[in-house]
Amino acid sequence: MKLFQILPSLFFGLAIAFGLTGCDIKRDSGLWQGTVVVREDDGRPNYTCQVELNLTHTDETVTVHHLLTSCEAFASKWHGDTYEVHGTSLFYNGRDIGWVRDDGSATLELRDYEMTQRFPTLADKVLLSWTRVGDSLEFTEEVTFAGRMKRSSGWLRKVR
């Protein structure tokens, strides 16, 4: 009789254990914040912005929950999507859009028709790249719009 009372608890415990170990969370997952330097190719002076990147990287997917950029004159927030991981390649809607590694580095290139929510600058192409280095994330964003390119790069620290 006691065995029938213990079995449900045992199965529940095993289900939780398998659920927690079934999906390996990578080192670049989390909420990251920091300062980037922005360089535009039209000769404007460089400026700095605060960036917040929230992402989850597992064995099967990379999800960009949001990318928030806050500069003196403007702020924008982009909600990314979930991208499939196959080996070291990233796919979105069946198209190879970049690569990702277990060490916490990734590069993804999105075209305007692949962004589920328009990127704040009405971008033609967005290239996001990051590499986990120690406790920081080296972050780069290249945005191409109307024939111009804007490149942001800097270091982000993990908030949680």
Secondary structure, 3 states (H helix, E strand, C coil): CHHHHHHHHHHHHHHHHHHHHCCCCCCCCEEEEEEEEEEECCCCCCEEEEEEEEEEECCCEEEEEEEEEECCCCEEEECCCEEEEECCEEEECCEEEEEEECCCEEEEEEEHHHCCCCCCCCCCEEEEEEEEECCEEEEEEEEEECCEEEEEEEEEEECC
